[in-house]
Amino acid sequence: QDCIAEIRDIYRSRRDVLVESMGRAGWDIPPPPATMFAWAPLPEAFREIGSMAFSKILLREAEVAVAPGIGFGEYGEGYVRIGLVENEHRIRQAARNVKRMIARAPEILAQEEAEATEVA
């Protein structure tokens, strides 16, 4: 039972760091009650592009990997799933990258739209 309590405390701490640091970065994530995953609604600036496009931008621009919600069915659209597998330092580092990305949202989205227009 000791190891169960220890693991629970690790994930609780990671969850709290994720919710707090992403909130400071401009991305409000509701705290998951009891899981190693957080379901995060897309940040306001990125809601219209969907979870798949947002996940790709997040990987490219912030070096943060998440699972697009659409991959879990139609009700997952508008969300991404974040695994609490990294330590607290890495979570804070990811939040700093996300903060820079959110600050550049208009530029990033304009670039995405221009590239989509070129392809069409």
N, C-alpha and C positions, 0 to 999 in steps of 0.2 A: 504493500500500500504506500510505502514511502516514495517509491519511484513514481507512482501515479500522481501523488500530490506535487512532486517536483516538476513533472512534465506539465501538469495543469498550470502551475505557477509560471513556468517559462512561456507558455502560449498566452496566458493572461497578460503578462508583461509585454510581450510582442504586440498583442492586440492593442493595448493601451498606448504604446509608443506609436504604432501605425495610425491610430485614430487621431491622436494629438498632433503628431508631426505633419500628417497630410492635411489636417484642418488648418494648421498654420500656413501650409503651402497653398491653401485656397481650394482644397478638395475635401468636402465633408463626407466622411464615411461613417455610417452607423456602426457602433460596436457590435460584433457578433456575440451572442450570448454564451455559446459553448461549442466552439469548433476551431479547427486550425485554418479555416478559410474566412475571408471577409467578402461579402457581396457589396460592391461599391457602385452607386449610381454614377454615371458619367458626369464629369464636371460640366457645369452649365454651358460653358463656351463650346463644348464638344458634343452636346446631346444630339444635335441634328445629324451627325455623320454616322452614328451607330457604333455598336460595340466592336465590330471587326475592324473598321477603319481606325477607331480610337486606339485599339490595342496595337495596331501596327505603328501608329504615330508615337505612342508611348514607348515602344521598344526602340524606334529609330531616334527619337528626340531626347528621351530621358534615360534610355538604357534600363528600362523597367519592363519585365515580362509579366503579363497577366493572361488569364484565359477570357476570351470574349464571351459575354453572357449568351449570345445567340447560339453558341455551340451547345448549350444546355436546353435548348428549346425556345419556342417563341416568347415565353414569359421571361426569359433571360435577357432579351434585348433591352438595351438601355443601361446595362450593368456589366461590370467585369468581376471576375473572381480572383481574389488575391490570396495566395498561399502565405501563411505566416511561417515560412521555412527559414528565413534569414534571421540573423541575430539583430539586436536592437541598433547597433552601429550601422549596419547595412540598410536597415529600414529608414533611419534618419538620413542617410546618404541618398537613398531613393527619393525621399521627400524633398530634399534640396534640388534634385534634378527635376522633379515634377513641378516644383515652384517656378523654376526658370522656364519650363515648357509652358505652363499656364500663362505666364507673363507674356509669352510670345504667341499666344493662341491666334490672334488675328492674322499675323504674318504666316504662321504654319497653315492655317485653314485656307488662306488666299493662295498659297503655293500648291496645296492639295487640289484646289479647284482649277487652277491654271494647268496643272499636269493632267487632270481628268479631261479638260477641254482639248488639250493637245492630242490625247489618245483617241477621242471621239471624232 
